[in-house]
Amino acid sequence: MSSPRPKSPRPPVSSKKDEKEESFWDKIGTLGRKKRIKEGFAASPEMPPEEYALDENEERSMIEPRSLEDSKLKELIFVLIEWINDELANQRIIVKDIAEDLYDGQVLQKLLEKLTGEKLDVPEVTQSEEGQKQKLAVVLSTANRVLGRYPPYKWNVESVHSKNIVAILHLLVGLARQFRAPVRLPERVAAQVVVVRKKDGQLIHRTVREEITSTYDDLGMRCERDAFDSLFDDAVDKLAVVKKSLISFVNKHLSKVHLEVTDLDTQFHDGVFLTLLLGLLDGFFVPLGSFHLTPKTHDQKVHNVSFAFDIMQDIGLPKPKARPEDIVNLDLKSTLRVLYNLFTKYKGMN
């Protein structure tokens, strides 16, 4: 006679006194530095709060996990990844995860070099954590300089290297704004960020709403349509005629100093021809010490175009709608708008 089939074992039933409500720390993970816990990570929920190795008055932050499911945040991440991949397509770099692929500085280096046209003095490949952080320090220092940012920054070496998504998004949005990325960023994207601080030996947490993007007007990415928008969108054949007329106009005057423009798309981006043209049109000498005659860096080019914009306002022209960075970044529509304003005022001049 066969023995009865044993019943499947049941999980032990805990008594009520052993049960406890899931804590805040269990829900979001842990923060700290012990056992390689980094800012931005959710660590093992088994580690009790007393094990977090925060110094007195030190703060750590991470995105609240539920924010990662927000549709607008997902859209922002998608748009930024697509933009990066478009910029770096010819280098066969493909970003799939905005934190995992950017934290070591390699992709950020390539993106900055592509956007600024400057080569960064950093090793191409770094394997060690120390080497990655040293590289990130150079990359982020360059980004801060290009963006004209001053402390306190919304990103730093530690936050980026520890894959803090909010810090990385702030950096990428800043670059997209600065270089007028041809993408539409979703407006008013925000995330809930948990900030933990150690005070009097106790960990105190608070949740704050961190705004990552604002409105498009604030981003400088929306303006009223004008004739050049229509030319670019609906009348490409007429655009070629306009460019030819503007080339004839600028060469009529630049030829007086033995200069010639053949390509409006690129030859005004460093501000040199634009500055010299303004002096010729309004009949004054521009001191060569006031601008960089042979600019090499992005900053020098921005200085030149900014100087030219100041001259325009001094001689009674309206303030350009474009930013100096738009001209430096080879935004043809912005360049044509600036030159057309000059053409309108000086077209009858010999």
HUVENKA-V218866 format. One record per residue. N is the residue number from 0. RES is the residue in one small letter. PHI is phi in degrees with one decimal (999 if undefined). PSI is psi in whole degrees, 0 to 359 (none if undefined). NEAR is the number of other ideal C-beta (glycine too) atoms within 10 Angstrom. Layout:
# HUVENKA-V218866
<<N:RES:PHI:PSI:NEAR> <N:RES:PHI:PSI:NEAR>>
This chain:
# HUVENKA-V218866
<<0:m:999:128:3> <1:s:-73.7:148:4> <2:s:-75.7:150:5> <3:p:-62.2:145:6> <4:r:-67.5:127:6> <5:p:-67.2:146:6> <6:k:-75.9:150:6> <7:s:-64.1:138:5> <8:p:-65.5:141:6> <9:r:-96.9:148:6> <10:p:-65.1:143:5> <11:p:-60.3:141:6> <12:v:-91.7:122:7> <13:s:-79.9:143:9> <14:s:-72.5:158:7> <15:k:-61.7:329:7> <16:k:-70.0:339:6> <17:d:-87.1:343:7> <18:e:-77.8:146:7> <19:k:-143.9:150:9> <20:e:-66.2:142:5> <21:e:-59.9:126:8> <22:s:-81.8:168:11> <23:f:-56.4:319:12> <24:w:-67.3:325:19> <25:d:-66.4:327:12> <26:k:-73.7:319:13> <27:i:-108.0:356:20> <28:g:91.6:193:16> <29:t:-119.7:164:24> <30:l:-129.4:148:28> <31:g:149.2:191:22> <32:r:-116.4:344:16> <33:k:-65.4:145:12> <34:k:54.7:42:11> <35:r:62.6:28:10> <36:i:-75.8:126:22> <37:k:-114.5:159:18> <38:e:-61.0:131:21> <39:g:100.1:348:23> <40:f:-100.3:149:17> <41:a:-95.9:120:16> <42:a:-94.8:188:20> <43:s:-63.2:127:10> <44:p:-69.8:349:14> <45:e:-73.4:339:8> <46:m:-74.3:120:16> <47:p:-70.1:155:10> <48:p:-54.9:328:15> <49:e:-67.3:349:8> <50:e:-89.7:352:14> <51:y:-67.0:128:20> <52:a:-97.3:59:12> <53:l:-91.2:141:18> <54:d:-75.8:162:8> <55:e:-58.9:130:9> <56:n:69.8:7:9> <57:e:-81.0:146:14> <58:e:-118.1:147:16> <59:r:-134.4:153:26> <60:s:-140.2:157:20> <61:m:-155.3:157:24> <62:i:-73.4:139:21> <63:e:-67.8:123:17> <64:p:-50.8:325:13> <65:r:-65.6:335:11> <66:s:-65.0:333:19> <67:l:-66.5:344:13> <68:e:-92.4:358:8> <69:d:-66.0:131:15> <70:s:-64.5:322:9> <71:k:-70.9:324:15> <72:l:-67.0:318:21> <73:k:-60.9:319:13> <74:e:-64.5:317:14> <75:l:-60.6:314:23> <76:i:-60.8:317:20> <77:f:-61.4:314:12> <78:v:-62.7:317:19> <79:l:-66.9:320:23> <80:i:-63.5:317:18> <81:e:-61.7:319:13> <82:w:-63.2:313:20> <83:i:-60.2:315:25> <84:n:-64.8:324:14> <85:d:-66.1:317:12> <86:e:-64.4:324:19> <87:l:-106.4:16:17> <88:a:-59.5:320:10> <89:n:-72.4:350:8> <90:q:-99.7:6:12> <91:r:57.8:37:6> <92:i:-101.8:127:16> <93:i:-124.5:119:12> <94:v:-94.1:130:18> <95:k:-114.5:326:8> <96:d:-127.2:123:12> <97:i:-67.8:336:20> <98:a:-92.7:309:17> <99:e:-64.1:328:10> <100:d:-92.4:348:18> <101:l:-113.8:348:24> <102:y:-65.3:332:22> <103:d:-88.6:357:22> <104:g:91.5:349:26> <105:q:-64.9:308:20> <106:v:-69.9:321:20> <107:l:-60.8:322:25> <108:q:-60.4:310:20> <109:k:-63.9:322:18> <110:l:-65.5:315:23> <111:l:-63.9:319:23> <112:e:-62.5:321:17> <113:k:-67.6:318:16> <114:l:-72.2:321:18> <115:t:-95.3:341:22> <116:g:75.0:13:15> <117:e:-110.8:143:15> <118:k:-89.6:127:9> <119:l:-86.3:141:16> <120:d:-86.8:75:7> <121:v:-139.3:155:18> <122:p:-62.4:145:14> <123:e:-67.0:317:8> <124:v:-129.7:131:9> <125:t:-131.8:127:17> <126:q:-96.8:323:9> <127:s:-75.8:155:8> <128:e:-62.1:319:11> <129:e:-63.1:318:9> <130:g:-64.5:321:15> <131:q:-63.9:319:20> <132:k:-69.1:324:16> <133:q:-63.9:319:16> <134:k:-65.5:316:23> <135:l:-59.2:322:25> <136:a:-60.2:318:15> <137:v:-68.6:316:17> <138:v:-62.5:313:25> <139:l:-70.9:327:22> <140:s:-62.5:319:12> <141:t:-64.9:316:20> <142:a:-61.1:316:22> <143:n:-63.1:321:17> <144:r:-66.6:314:13> <145:v:-64.1:321:21> <146:l:-80.5:350:16> <147:g:66.6:34:11> <148:r:-95.0:151:16> <149:y:-130.2:155:7> <150:p:-58.5:151:6> <151:p:-80.4:137:6> <152:y:-86.9:157:16> <153:k:-87.6:3:17> <154:w:-146.5:156:21> <155:n:-155.4:179:19> <156:v:-58.7:315:18> <157:e:-65.4:316:16> <158:s:-68.9:320:24> <159:v:-69.0:314:26> <160:h:-66.5:332:23> <161:s:-88.5:10:20> <162:k:66.5:37:21> <163:n:-73.1:108:26> <164:i:-62.3:320:22> <165:v:-64.0:317:22> <166:a:-62.6:316:25> <167:i:-64.0:320:23> <168:l:-65.1:318:24> <169:h:-57.0:316:20> <170:l:-63.6:313:25> <171:l:-67.5:321:26> <172:v:-63.3:320:21> <173:g:-60.1:317:19> <174:l:-67.5:319:22> <175:a:-63.0:321:22> <176:r:-67.3:314:18> <177:q:-63.0:319:20> <178:f:-102.1:16:22> <179:r:47.3:57:18> <180:a:-55.8:136:22> <181:p:-77.0:53:11> <182:v:-133.8:160:12> <183:r:-105.5:109:12> <184:l:-79.1:134:21> <185:p:-61.2:142:17> <186:e:-82.3:152:16> <187:r:49.3:49:12> <188:v:-82.1:132:23> <189:a:-139.6:160:17> <190:a:-136.2:150:21> <191:q:-85.6:123:16> <192:v:-115.8:130:19> <193:v:-92.8:123:21> <194:v:-111.6:125:15> <195:v:-114.4:133:23> <196:r:-130.7:141:17> <197:k:-96.5:120:19> <198:k:-135.7:126:12> <199:d:53.7:38:7> <200:g:79.0:359:7> <201:q:-112.0:145:9> <202:l:-89.4:124:18> <203:i:-116.9:131:11> <204:h:-118.6:152:16> <205:r:-144.6:154:11> <206:t:-112.1:129:13> <207:v:-123.3:152:12> <208:r:-92.6:117:10> <209:e:-104.2:115:20> <210:e:-82.0:128:10> <211:i:-104.0:321:20> <212:t:-126.5:156:21> <213:s:-112.5:213:15> <214:t:-85.7:165:10> <215:y:-68.4:328:15> <216:d:-61.0:319:10> <217:d:-66.8:327:12> <218:l:-76.2:350:16> <219:g:72.6:25:15> <220:m:-112.2:6:17> <221:r:-132.4:130:11> <222:c:-149.4:166:11> <223:e:-66.3:141:6> <224:r:-68.7:147:8> <225:d:-134.6:190:12> <226:a:-61.9:328:13> <227:f:-72.3:328:16> <228:d:-60.7:317:12> <229:s:-65.8:320:12> <230:l:-60.5:314:19> <231:f:-69.8:327:13> <232:d:-86.8:321:10> <233:d:-125.5:349:9> <234:a:-141.2:64:13> <235:v:-62.4:327:9> <236:d:-65.0:320:7> <237:k:-71.2:331:12> <238:l:-60.0:320:18> <239:a:-62.7:324:11> <240:v:-67.3:318:11> <241:v:-62.1:316:18> <242:k:-62.1:319:18> <243:k:-64.2:319:11> <244:s:-65.4:319:13> <245:l:-68.8:323:18> <246:i:-62.8:317:17> <247:s:-62.0:319:11> <248:f:-63.5:310:20> <249:v:-69.6:324:23> <250:n:-70.4:331:15> <251:k:-57.5:326:14> <252:h:-98.6:321:19> <253:l:-67.4:336:17> <254:s:-63.4:340:12> <255:k:-65.9:337:10> <256:v:-115.9:24:10> <257:h:61.3:40:6> <258:l:-118.0:152:16> <259:e:-142.8:138:11> <260:v:-106.2:130:19> <261:t:-117.9:344:8> <262:d:-140.3:104:9> <263:l:-65.9:335:19> <264:d:-62.9:329:12> <265:t:-126.0:335:12> <266:q:-80.6:354:18> <267:f:-107.3:0:26> <268:h:-72.5:341:23> <269:d:-97.8:359:24> <270:g:84.2:353:24> <271:v:-70.2:305:20> <272:f:-61.7:323:19> <273:l:-64.7:317:25> <274:t:-65.7:314:22> <275:l:-64.5:321:20> <276:l:-62.0:319:24> <277:l:-62.1:318:22> <278:g:-62.9:319:17> <279:l:-67.2:320:20> <280:l:-68.7:321:18> <281:d:-101.1:4:18> <282:g:73.4:40:8> <283:f:-136.1:158:12> <284:f:-91.8:129:7> <285:v:-92.4:116:17> <286:p:-56.6:128:8> <287:l:-64.6:338:10> <288:g:-77.1:354:7> <289:s:-85.1:346:12> <290:f:-148.6:170:22> <291:h:-89.5:114:19> <292:l:-71.9:329:12> <293:t:-129.1:71:7> <294:p:-65.7:139:19> <295:k:-112.0:326:11> <296:t:-104.6:165:14> <297:h:-59.7:317:20> <298:d:-62.1:319:16> <299:q:-65.3:322:16> <300:k:-68.2:318:23> <301:v:-62.3:320:21> <302:h:-58.6:314:19> <303:n:-61.5:313:25> <304:v:-67.8:321:29> <305:s:-61.1:319:17> <306:f:-62.3:317:18> <307:a:-63.6:320:25> <308:f:-63.0:322:22> <309:d:-63.5:320:12> <310:i:-61.6:317:20> <311:m:-55.9:315:19> <312:q:-70.4:327:11> <313:d:-65.5:329:11> <314:i:-96.9:12:13> <315:g:94.9:7:8> <316:l:-83.3:150:18> <317:p:-66.0:153:8> <318:k:-62.0:128:9> <319:p:-58.8:144:18> <320:k:-70.0:331:14> <321:a:-76.2:161:20> <322:r:-94.8:155:18> <323:p:-53.5:323:20> <324:e:-62.7:330:22> <325:d:-64.8:318:23> <326:i:-66.2:314:27> <327:v:-61.9:325:26> <328:n:-84.5:16:20> <329:l:64.0:35:13> <330:d:-79.4:102:19> <331:l:-61.5:319:18> <332:k:-60.3:319:15> <333:s:-65.9:319:23> <334:t:-62.2:316:23> <335:l:-64.9:322:23> <336:r:-61.1:316:18> <337:v:-64.1:313:21> <338:l:-66.8:325:22> <339:y:-67.1:325:18> <340:n:-61.9:321:15> <341:l:-67.7:318:20> <342:f:-60.3:317:17> <343:t:-61.2:321:9> <344:k:-81.8:325:15> <345:y:-115.7:13:17> <346:k:-64.5:336:11> <347:g:-89.3:3:5> <348:m:-85.6:138:12> <349:n:-84.9:none:4>>
